[in-house]
Amino acid sequence: MVVRKPIVAIVGRQNVGKSTLLNRLAGRRIAIVEDLPGTTRDRVIADVSWQGDEFTLVDTGGLETSSDTAVGQGVREQIKIAAAEADVIIFLVDVRDGVTPPDLEVASMVRQTSKPVILVSNKADNDRLETHAVDFYELGLGDPLAVSAHHGRGTAELLDRISALLPVSAPPEAEPEMMKVAIVGRPNVGKSMLLNALLGSERAIVDDIPGTTRDAVDTLLDIAGESVLLIDTAGMRRRGRLTAAIERYSVLRALRAIDRADVVLLVLDATELSAAQDMHIAGYILQAAKGIILVVNKWDLISGENQVEWDRYIRGQFRFVPYAPILYTSALLGQGVGEVMPRASEVYQERLKRLPTAQVNNVVQQAVAGHSPPRKGHRQLKILHATQAEVDPPTFVFFVNDARLVHFSYRRYLENKLRQSFGFTGTPLRLVFKSRGEK
């Protein structure tokens, strides 16, 4: 069963605090925040849980990929994206600046959308500044909510308002019991061509399934006697006449496909590697704990390059998913396409791998013997027992004397040891540490 998470988009002109608000609502520091406009360079997507409601929060300003886009045009594009893809829109303004001409323009556009809008007046760090929020009644978007994303003032009320506006949760969608593979990536990297090449190489198309509420076209294949569901985000372009801006910011659409998939093919353009948006999508794949394969397409346009050097460069850019296989393809010429689905099947099987507890404990004991656990003061971490609790994704539970003693570097060390011994190619691992007596 797959439950679709609503999407809440933060829009507004530059330097009003969109990244800071995303960090605050997510409850942890995710994006890079500086006191300069347009400095978001890290993840701009976060899953948020509040009072039993869950949603995906997106800083649309952080999705900017064109350095030469005028500020006004960039803001207009944000609104178009949010209106097309989000369930709730947060329109963020700066209480210290008051109502500005760009705010008036954004307000005019937001009023024309059919989506619920929350007007949020940020940087109200004290009672005096909070009183200035009344100036924003001029925008005609109802009661402005004064908050300080930096200090956390008013953010609980904002989360309450978001929860009240989220769409009623639909019953979970029953997904078929088969491998589900999503094809995602920026526009013009060759997703559609890769899909066509995959269909052409396999030939055994069983059916085309229109994507009901999902704005996608699913294709059911039979590959070597196994059924596979391809989730094609490129097919979403058929949904009406969408602007080039919405096409460019395909991240919001990729989220929905990633949530449904077991394995995600992140298609990269060999002629334009490692755009910020590629990293944004990869970060969400990791966050969603899905299998991932990096597919470097248009390889036919790169001549005389050393693939080992390319591997090293891509690993450096995507170092947060070091376990992801890298494939080089030319969907146009069919080169390397035959490797894609077998590798996806391999990753899928790795996600379903279950290990005997004795084997897990043996590897963990060897790891502890090779590198002593961390200590804080006079207390040292002791790993009493370890077991694999779940699959899809593989989840390991470590019973320890005090989970607070676990350092992130030692967690990474244990994960590396598990991978060295058991593989788990292409899939993230979840490591859970429980203190003695904790259920």
HELIX and SHEET records of a PDB file:
HELIX    1   1 LYS A   18  ALA A   26  1                                   9    
HELIX    2   2 THR A   60  LEU A   63  5                                   4    
HELIX    3   3 VAL A   71  GLU A   85  1                                  15    
HELIX    4   4 PRO A  101  ARG A  111  1                                  11    
HELIX    5   5 ASP A  127  THR A  131  1                                   5    
HELIX    6   6 HIS A  132  LEU A  139  5                                   8    
HELIX    7   7 THR A  155  LEU A  165  1                                  11    
HELIX    8   8 LYS A  191  GLU A  202  1                                  12    
HELIX    9   9 THR A  212  ARG A  214  5                                   3    
HELIX   10  10 ALA A  234  ARG A  238  5                                   5    
HELIX   11  11 ALA A  244  ARG A  248  1                                   5    
HELIX   12  12 VAL A  251  ARG A  260  1                                  10    
HELIX   13  13 ALA A  276  GLN A  287  1                                  12    
HELIX   14  14 TRP A  299  LEU A  301  5                                   3    
HELIX   15  15 GLN A  307  GLN A  317  1                                  11    
HELIX   16  16 VAL A  337  GLU A  339  5                                   3    
HELIX   17  17 VAL A  340  ARG A  351  1                                  12    
HELIX   18  18 THR A  357  GLY A  370  1                                  14    
HELIX   19  19 ALA A  403  LEU A  405  5                                   3    
HELIX   20  20 PHE A  408  PHE A  422  1                                  15    
SHEET    1   A 6 ILE A  45  TRP A  50  0                                        
SHEET    2   A 6 ASP A  53  ASP A  59 -1                                        
SHEET    3   A 6 ILE A   7  VAL A  11  1                                        
SHEET    4   A 6 VAL A  88  ASP A  94  1                                        
SHEET    5   A 6 VAL A 117  ASN A 122  1                                        
SHEET    6   A 6 LEU A 145  ALA A 146  1                                        
SHEET    1   B 7 ILE A 205  PRO A 210  0                                        
SHEET    2   B 7 VAL A 217  ILE A 223 -1                                        
SHEET    3   B 7 GLU A 226  ASP A 232 -1                                        
SHEET    4   B 7 MET A 179  VAL A 184  1                                        
SHEET    5   B 7 VAL A 263  ASP A 269  1                                        
SHEET    6   B 7 GLY A 291  ASN A 297  1                                        
SHEET    7   B 7 ILE A 326  TYR A 328  1                                        
SHEET    1   C 2 ARG A 375  LYS A 376  0                                        
SHEET    2   C 2 ARG A 379  GLN A 380 -1                                        
SHEET    1   D 3 ILE A 383  GLU A 390  0                                        
SHEET    2   D 3 THR A 395  VAL A 400 -1                                        
SHEET    3   D 3 ARG A 430  SER A 435  1                                        
END                                                                             
